[in-house]
């Protein structure tokens, strides 16, 4: 196991509560909107089991990544100390002395021979290293596989690109659905009609996303992203207020016309629940995913010991699973099997309902912010592939200009706009959100949430007991293969 590495304190020295809030904010996404439908597909009891399984997998693999972060950071510190010991004319600076028992990295000078320069392709600049103060997800994968499979980090970049592109497509569809169900949304004008209103809403969302994706940094957007937990609590409160046991139970006149009008029935086990279970598990895995952000959260966690990281990982995943279950159960006891005929839980409530007008507006706002937030990591993955260097010089000069000082910003802006326009186009071509989420949860999220963390576990597995690494890798691979087959429809039925 990795030793304890004290907190660095460069960006933030986050408490347990702050770190847990960040994990919850990064985990809460569009998947929560279809979880009530998933419960309706299998029933209350199987759904509770699957939510627990999703939380357990998420907590365990988050812990793997967090522990690997500690181990890689420890190795980087030792490499720098060793490099300094081999330098005959250099005394250990105060900054390096703090490496030995680190409390801060801010005193390290980029011109010093002892400044951090870990031997990893993804972390070559001093500024980038000091800003991040430790390895990223990609650094962990590269460090774990560099001696046996050097192309693993490239595969990770490709998986991240396809995952985030399809996830953004889902965001576009949910933003459109939320705004179109608000009665005073301008695109709902009688002059446009149903299909044109959808197209106008998608285009408007893309316009906002393109503008925000050209921003040079993520700081201001990250602060706005903290609205996601508030929207989740508001949605859960609104659903339970109008459930059969709430103070304002739903009435028949609030039911959408195309939904069959039979009494809601929350069954312990739904009909044909076994055949639908694999697809439901894919959706639960998709909703429990936060692993592209958990390494950054662990880097800023105060007093990051193995025990505290274990508590942070499982407490956060358990709380998220509990919130998901309460939302799903509240929707299920209200609408029953009607959920199987709706794209998401919010679409079943009246457009004139004041509480759900706020919920829809909050969802549209938080998902609109999530679109550029998810573009930033894709942009980094694409930039690692150096697409502009492969262009003809004349075209590159037209796109990027000749001033080297503005080239990086121009690359960021062009890639940001392109990476928003791709999912915008897909959202105009595909409308089945549940199938997209099932495919994402089974095929791509299973790689990022299960397979790659199990590979990274190699960094922290006890060296004298490698059987634990192979057991974890084979077990994770088997679970991921099951989810992949389910997402392609080769196991079970659709949810």
Secondary structure, DSSP 4 states (H G I P E B T S, - for coil): -PPP-----SS--B-HHHHHHHHHHHH-STTHHHHHHHHHHH-HHHHHHHHHHHHHHHHHHHHHHHHHHHHHHHHHHHHHHHHHHT-TT-PPPHHHHHHHT-S-STT--TTSTTS---S-TT---HHHHHHHTS--HHHHHHHHHTTT-TTHHHHHHHHHHHHHHHHHHHHHHHHHHHHHTSTT-GGG-TTT-HHHHHHHHHHHHHHHHHHHHT-S-SHHHHHHTTHHHHHHHHHHHHHHHTSTTSTT---GGGS-TTS--------SS-TTHHHHHHHHHHHHHHHT--HHHHHHHHHTBTT--HHHHHHHHHHHHHHHHHHHHHHHHHHHHHHGGGGGGSSSSGGGS-TT-HHHHHHHHHHHHHHHHHHHHHHHHHHHHHHHTTTGGGS-HHHHHHHH-S-HHHHHHHHHHHHHHHHHHHHHHHHHH---HHHHHHHIIIIIHHIIIIIHHHHHGGGTS-TT-THHHHHHHHHHHHHHHHHHHHHTTSSS---
